[in-house]
């Protein structure tokens, strides 16, 4: 299992942070993460957000490749229908791969926020078709040969991807896919499955299990699993939560509010899945966090990671060490807690069969 961090380069003006500082500190954190043995750095994407949420993960990735020479660089995820022609996107990604010396990974999704498509004058209703055609064109581009393509949205005549990726073929591909039909699409393209930090343990395990079953049904090889979560380490669960609360509230009550993401939860009284709302006492409670994230002492967090790893067979575990507004020093300490206090315990508990690949 590789260990990675997620960056979004959001700022908190109310905490004295501007956009330029958010990027400067993010790059400095990447350099420290590389030094501490982090394997992967992924950048997420949204558009038109007041906090400056990174709209250009490929551009940011080029800077991260220079700042963190020991890390693979990915997107978690890039909203491919917003990039114009897919061959143009393939060119940008190939430049990133060459700049990084072959360390680029590709993470795609179709997007779920209508306002982002409307801002670019794009049809939200055709985003799935655009996404599928993007994947088709990228697959053809990564062959290294000239190609033609005739789709309902995109067309290419005598297309050629240059520069080609450092290694023949495509860079590693990941797709964010919450629905069964989306997971089937990921399997058709032999992509890994990336799951965001909003689902409970049981639901997340079922998504990976469904993905693996779909791969078997299609006759595909075993495809990799990536999971993004919060890791909150402290003297106790409550101390860790209290220390992060001001940052968690912005991230999950503003940017990822349940009304905005369509989040659901299992009602303990009935066992039914129901829509989750921000005023539900369960939302952002310690129970909510423990159901989804790794919270507590280093020992508790390590035990949780081992439990999840045994259920999900993860290839990459990603966490968010720098939430919007968090001072750089605090963010570096978050990475140190995970790499120096938690992951050695995980390695010890899992044994040699599931080592952490980091060097810290």
Protein Blocks (a to p, Z undefined) as FASTA:
>chain_A
ZZddddehiacfknopafklmmmmmmmmmmmmmmnopabdcddddehiaklpafblmlmm
mmmmmmmmmbccddddddfklnopfklmmmmmmmmmmmnnopaccdddebjafklmmmno
pafklmmmmmmmmmmmmmmmmnopacddddfkbccehiacddddfbgcjdddddddfbfk
lmmmmmmnopacdddfkbcfklmmmmmmmmmmmmmmnopacddddddddddddfbfklmm
mmmmmmmmmmmmmmmgfklnopacddfknopacdddfklmkgopaklmmmmmccddfklm
mmmmmmmmmmnopabdcddfbgghiafklmmmmmmmmmmmmmmmmmmmnommlccfbfZZ
